[in-house]
Amino acid sequence: MRINGWQRLWLVASILWGVAVLLLAGILQSGGDRTIPSANEALFAVRLWIVPVAAVYGFGLSLAWVRRGFQLESK
């Protein structure tokens, strides 16, 4: 399976966002004495990464679906 340019862009943005979330979690974590994050903190970091990534991907799929609908109608 080959991915198109938009999917590649989404993949790169998702990875960069994941790195940013991990860095942010590391910065916030370094303020305390703990070295292992609690389950709530880890779940928050996962949600902070996955919700925007899924929303952007869903928006892209929706936009492509609408665009295909207009292209089929005009032919």
Phi, psi and omega in degrees: 000131178255142179258148182275180184298321181293322178292325176294318177299317179297319181296315179296316179296322178296319179294315179297320178295320177298318177296318179298318179296317179296319177295317179297317178296323178292321178293316179293325182288327185291345179291334181261179179271348183287147176250340180248122180290151177287168180297323179295320179292319179294319178296320177298317179296319179296316178295322179296332178273312191282327183295308178295323180296314179294322180295317179295318179295316178298320177297318179296318177297318179296316180297318178295322179296315179295318180298317178297324178298319178290326179291321179293325182290325184281345182277000000 
